[in-house]
Amino acid sequence: MTAAEWPRVDPRLERAYRRLLRVYPGSFRREHGAAFVTTLLEMAEPGQRRPGMGEVWHLAASGVRHRFRLPAGRPLAWVAVVLALLIGGGLGAAAGSWVAEQTFADAPDADAGWVLHEQVAGGLGADPALADGNPTPWFTNPVSWSTLVEQRRQWDAEAARQRLAAGGWQVGAVDSRPQTGTSVDETGAATTVTFAISSFTAERDGVILQVHSQGSDQFTLVDTATRTAGNASLLPLIVLGGLAGMAGGWLVAAALLRRMRRTSPGRARSAAAVTVLAGLALAVPATAFYGNVLRAFREAGSETAVFTVHSALTPGPYWPFGPAWLNLALLGTGLVLMVAAPGWTAPAAETEAVTG
């Protein structure tokens, strides 16, 4: 029954019920949509203009339950959905990690890192070297500079600390200690050398500067590393992203299973084959994401780096096998296969004609 057939029904109420119907899966709307709206209109109070809040919540919750519901009589569907849930959780955790990184203070680039390094070194020494290393698939990469200062007494860690404090940095105490090492001269003779090791950390505007020096009577090697300090949003967003990804993985798998059940057997087999290939491709980067989740929690508050989840996509030696870009390539391949699965592209006429 429509508003035109039943004058006492307000057209706005019918539109509201049809909007609520969109919460339900497409298969439910095609099979039961008309009867669903008609029944609700027949139960409405005379002159009612919109659904009550309790009714809205009830219908929305019922629609969500239908979307999470799996086809009956298919035990393997549970296996597929659990795998999709786990893969989605890994992807969601990586997405949450990426969102959190967007809220971090910008890490200094090489030029800004050099300005800070020169301030620490006090203009002493020559031939500075940029040593930012290779990108890592585990944490945000610092920018590092090194300077060799001749005559150890020309550079003093406490003086460098005071210069940074005067520039508005919150500077920690200097940790100084001796360290014994071995030096080999040009003739190959080894002698024991005592090095003076000094280090301290400074922070300003969400940026961390780490200073380390190693000095002998002949020289002092001054190293600085600048990186973002991160913030407290990282771990909560990883968790929220992971939970959202798990829910999304379940919903995608359930939707694909419903469509496969309503399409032809040949198309369903093709969709299953492509989906299996997509799952195999996505399983590798998803495993890497879970590994980085563990690192992010284990290394939370680390003094050396901010461990993120999505950094597993940074080309690097994450796995002892395969090329450096393996995770990124497999993620892209898996997502393309999922989108291209024949179950998503079943013709509308066929989907409506085949009953399940």
GILIN-V400227 format. One record per helix or strand. SS is the DSSP state (@ for helix, = for strand). FROM is the first residue (numbers start at 0). TO is the last residue. If there is no record, write none. Layout:
<<SS	FROM	TO> <SS	FROM	TO>>
This chain:
<<@	10	20> <@	25	42> <@	52	67> <@	74	100> <@	109	120> <=	125	129> <=	138	138> <=	142	149> <@	151	153> <@	156	165> <=	169	170> <=	174	183> <=	189	203> <=	206	214> <=	218	227> <@	232	260> <@	264	297> <=	306	306> <@	309	312> <@	325	339> <@	341	344> <@	347	352>>
